[in-house]
Amino acid sequence: MRTQVIGLLFLGLTSLMTAQTSADDINVDDEINNVELNNLVISANSKYMNKAYDENASNTVKNLEQIVASFKIKNTSTYSSEFDSYLVNFRNDKTAINTVYNSDGTILSSNEKFKDVLMPHTVRQALYKEYPGWTIHKNSYHVSYTENRNVKKLYKIQVRKDGEKKNLKVDIVNNTAIVSTY
């Protein structure tokens, strides 16, 4: 008990000590002319990432969108300065991303479909609130991006209960999930 009291007393006294340098001793006029940022990547597709990328989406979606954004069309064997745009398809068994790049590598448009992804908590909560007792059978996440337009993000979901099934869509508008049937 005695060591605890002494420890608390010592801890209390340390908070009363002041810094070795006062605010008057700091020279705010010291010039910093250059800041070097190592490993900084400035993407030509930052517009795409700012609009299409959703922090709440599954890691699969986020990782694939980063691959699409960092794709270098000029490094491909099909690149020629004669063409204005290129259609690139990224596909696997659960993903289809069709992206149009201009000759500089900027994304002009992208249509994305991801099957059976982990849905964000807000989407799952909206579903369970609107359809209690229903189970999610399958889902897909769709992103439609066109440069200089609003991006469209929606989930298409099939829910089932007692042999009945419903097809739903959940629009993501300003990080809010809006459930409706289709």
N, C-alpha and C positions, 0 to 999 in steps of 0.2 A: 504494500500500500504506500509505504514511504517513497519507494522508487517511482511509483506512478505519479505521486504529487510532485516530486522533484522534476520528473520528465515533463509534466504539464506546465510547471512554472518556467522551465527552460524554453519550452515551445512558445509560451506566451511572451517571453522577453524577446525572442528572435523576431517577432512580428513588429516590435517597437523600434528596431534598428533601422537606420536610414541607409540609402545607397551611398556609395563612395563618391559618386559624381552628382553634382547638383544640376538643375536644368540650365543654369547660367553658364556652366562649363561646356555645354554641347554647342558646337558650331553648326548651325543649320544652313550656313552658306557654303558648306563643302559641296563642290560640284561633282555630280555624277553624270558624265556625258554619255557613256555607253553602257548598255546592259547586254551581256552576251547570253543568249538562250540556246543551250545545247539541245539537240534532238527535237527541235521545234518543227512541226510539220504544219504548213498552212495549206489547206486543201482547196483545190479549185471547186470542190463540191460542198462547201460549207453551207450554202443555201439549202441544198438537199438535206444535209444532216440536221440543220436547225429545224426544218419542217417535218421530215419523215421520222427522224429518230425519236423514240419514246422511251424515256428512262424507266418507265414501268413495264415495258414489254419484256418478254422472256429473253434470256441471254442468247438464245439461238437467233432470234430476230435481230437483236442489237449487233451481234457479231457479223451476221451476213450483210446487214446494211453498211457496216464499216468496210467490209470487203468491196461492196459495190462502189462506195464513195472513194475508195483509194485505188480503184482499178485504173491502170494507165493504158489508155487506148493507143497511145503513140508507141508503146513497147510491143505491140502485137505485130504479127507478120502481115496482117491484112490492112494495116494502116497505110494510107496514102493521102497526101495533102490535097488531092483532087476531089475527095469526098467531103461533103458538108456534115454528114452525120453517120452514126453507126448504131445498129441495133445489136445489143449484146444480151444473150440469154444465160442466166445463171440458174441451173436446175439440179435438183436431186429428187429422191422419191417423195419428199414432203414439202419441197420448196420450188417455186417458180418465180423468178424475178426477171422481167423483161425491161431493159433499160436502154434509152436512147442517149448517146453521148454526141456532143458536137466535135469538130476536128481538134479542139483544144483540150478535150477530155472533160468538159463540164456536162453534168447530167441535165438533159432537157426535160425528160420525163421518165417515169418508172411506174410499172404496175407490178405489185408484189402480192404473192399468195403463199401463206405458210399454213400447213395442215397440222392439226393436233398439237398446238403449242400451249404452254402454260399461260393461262390468262392472268392479267393483273388482278390484284385483290379487289380493286374497285369494280371491275367487271363481274367477278364471281359474286361479290356482295349484292350487286344490283340484280343479278339473276336469282339468287336465293331469296331475295326480298320479294321479287315479282312472282316467282314460281316456287314457293316452298314445297319441299318434298319431291321435287322433280330432280332427276339426275342428268348430268351432261353426258351425252352419248358420243358426240364428235363436234369438232369446231375447226374453224379456219379464220385466219387473220388476214385482212386485205388492206393494202396501202396503195393509194393512187396519188402520185406526185406529178405535177407539171410546173415547170419553172414559172415564177411570177403569178401563181394561183394558189389558192388555199389547198392544203393537202387533205385528202379524205382517208380516214382510218375507221375500219369497222370489223367487228367479229361476226361471223355467221356461225350459229350454234344450233345443234339439234338436242332438245331435251326430251326425256321420256318419263312416263309415270303410268303404272297400271295398264300397260299395253298401248297407251296413247303416246303419240309423239307430236312435237311442235317444232317448227323451224323459226328461229328467232334471229334478229340482227341487233347488235349492240353498237351504236355509233359512239365514237369518242369525240366529243366536242368540248374544247377547253378543259381537258382532263376530267370530264364528266361522262359517265356511262349512261346512255339513253337506250332502253330496251324497247323493241317493237317486234311484231310478227312480220313475216314476208311470205 
